[in-house]
Amino acid sequence: MSIDKNLVLKAMESVLPNPASLHEPSFIGNEWKYVKECIDSGWVSSAGGYVEKFEEQLTSICESKYVIATVTGTAALHAALALAGVESENEVLCPNLTFVASANAIVQLGATPHFIDCQNSTLSIDPLKLEEHLSFSAKVEQNKCYNIKTGRKISALICVHTFGHPAELDQIFDVCEKYSLVLIEDAAEALGSRYKTRHVGSHGKLSVISFNGNKTVTTGGGGAILTNDEDLAKLARHITTTAKLPHPWEYRHDMPAYNYRMPNINAALGCAQLENLPLFLINKRNLAEAYNNAFKSVNGLKFFTEPKFAESNYWLNTLILDQENAEEKDSILNSINEKKFSSRPAWTPMHKLPMFENCPRMDVSESENLYARIINLPSSAHLWEAP
Ligand SMILES: *Cc1c(COP(=O)(O)O)cnc(C)c1O
């Protein structure tokens, strides 16, 4: 059955009384106060108390032992991959349906992304398909995994929690163990999301979060590395601050490193934002529920809801068109956007991007199929207001 576009618009209008962008920050707390404090005190950059405070708040929210704040989520991912031991000429497994930053970070280390298919129950890596793929395309020798065809070492796997919805972490972790792959969680979109009873980010040896302007919590631009490993945390701090050795005045550095530390003024914004995270999460769940109810009466599509084992932050709300309606995606996107409800397709699958089209990949038909059917809806936390 084809989709009645008027019903789609009606459902949208029943949830959103006004035009809305895809995702905007909500500044309703101490943002101005804390940022002004930075400027008044002169501590806007690499010193001042907010970075440590921001990291402390994140440690408790993410239930991670160590948190290192960075300039962007991409920088966090780049550093995390380096800390995981990814070297040039390696391959890193990466979902085919993700934001381009996941794959870019791999290339930044001179390594090659190797694309993995996704599943429709989580929109993230399909663990069964992953394992099947590795069973005939990879071999493990002395605790190292190799791509049989290219001969390259496969050193790590990036697991993305797509649109904030947790992936099948236990199963993906098991496959990583079996094939000696370091698991890195790209939880850029998933602040506040829980897998079973825990916040996402503790299955990976290292995990990252983004605080870009379009994420649930923003620092303007920013990111964080999470880990429970003390040595890795120390090294993370070191390589994100030019590997400078402590000394009252000498400039001594003991390895090539990055300038990736989050500035104090960004952390100030983040501290204020985190104070309202519980409210953002409640509002986002309510908004998702309102969409879910509104779209129940529209034939030919489904509103995506969190997997049973998870509690999602619903970073981006997602409609999935039924298979037979995939061709109507663009015209539905058109009619929703015309009404100033800013809606977007999913990211172009990685293997369709010119710089990645020759990278190794498995059969990625499900991610293509999902891309053909996904429509993301306005999702800012302030869009939902208590009736
Ligand atoms: C936003 C995002 C990133 C990158 O974060 P930035 O802070 O924008 O650099 C990485 N991966 C995913 C899945 C993202 O959504």
The ligand as a Tripos MOL2 file, in Angstrom:
@<TRIPOS>MOLECULE
LIG
   15    15     1     0     0
SMALL
NO_CHARGES

@<TRIPOS>ATOM
      1 C1         28.9800   13.4480   15.2900 C.3       1 LIG1
      2 C2         29.6210   12.1620   15.0270 C.ar      1 LIG1
      3 C3         31.0170   11.9970   15.0270 C.ar      1 LIG1
      4 C4         31.9940   13.1230   15.0550 C.3       1 LIG1
      5 O1         31.8660   14.0370   16.0320 O.3       1 LIG1
      6 P1         32.3620   15.5390   15.8140 P.3       1 LIG1
      7 O2         32.3270   16.0660   17.2080 O.co2     1 LIG1
      8 O3         31.3730   16.2020   14.9120 O.co2     1 LIG1
      9 O4         33.7390   15.5100   15.2570 O.co2     1 LIG1
     10 C5         31.5290   10.7140   14.8700 C.ar      1 LIG1
     11 N1         30.7430    9.6510   14.6940 N.ar      1 LIG1
     12 C6         29.4090    9.7650   14.6610 C.ar      1 LIG1
     13 C7         28.5950    8.5240   14.4860 C.3       1 LIG1
     14 C8         28.7990   11.0180   14.8100 C.ar      1 LIG1
     15 O5         27.4690   11.1270   14.7440 O.3       1 LIG1
@<TRIPOS>BOND
     1     1     2 1
     2     2     3 ar
     3     2    14 ar
     4     3     4 1
     5     3    10 ar
     6     4     5 1
     7     5     6 1
     8     6     7 2
     9     6     8 1
    10     6     9 1
    11    10    11 ar
    12    11    12 ar
    13    12    13 1
    14    12    14 ar
    15    14    15 1
@<TRIPOS>SUBSTRUCTURE
     1 LIG1         1 GROUP 0 **** ****
